[in-house]
């Protein structure tokens, strides 16, 4: 994923985070949209990126087990910084699947 000169990825083994969001699509609609379009090179607006920030915070709060789920915490923190950068800078997110 890239936005405003910054890049981030959803690494192998981290897809389960998006699957968790997809399992509760009503609570995490933007993360669900990312999961549904994961292999189709989707684009997301800065507004969608801002919504993903809030959805990731809630997902981490619900499933992070107080920081003991290190893989989840690590992935979410990386993604939070990226999506926040896109939202605050008004940058569209472009993605490329493997």
Long-range contacts (C-beta under 8 A, 24 or more apart in sequence): 1-82, 1-93, 1-94, 1-95, 1-96, 2-93, 2-94, 2-95, 3-49, 3-82, 3-85, 3-86, 3-89, 3-91, 3-92, 3-93, 3-94, 4-85, 4-86, 4-89, 4-91, 6-82, 6-85, 6-86, 8-78, 8-79, 8-81, 8-82, 10-38, 10-75, 10-79, 11-75, 13-71, 14-71, 14-75, 17-59, 17-72, 17-75, 17-76, 20-59, 20-63, 21-55, 21-59, 27-55, 27-58, 28-55, 28-58, 28-59, 29-55, 30-55, 31-55, 31-56, 31-59, 38-97, 39-97, 40-97, 41-94, 41-95, 41-96, 41-97, 42-95, 43-92, 43-93, 43-94, 43-95, 44-86, 44-92, 44-93, 44-95, 45-92, 45-93, 46-86, 46-87, 46-89, 46-90, 46-91, 46-92, 47-87, 48-93, 49-83, 49-84, 49-86, 49-87, 49-91, 49-93, 50-83, 50-84, 50-87, 52-79, 52-83, 53-80, 53-83, 53-84, 53-87, 56-80, 56-83
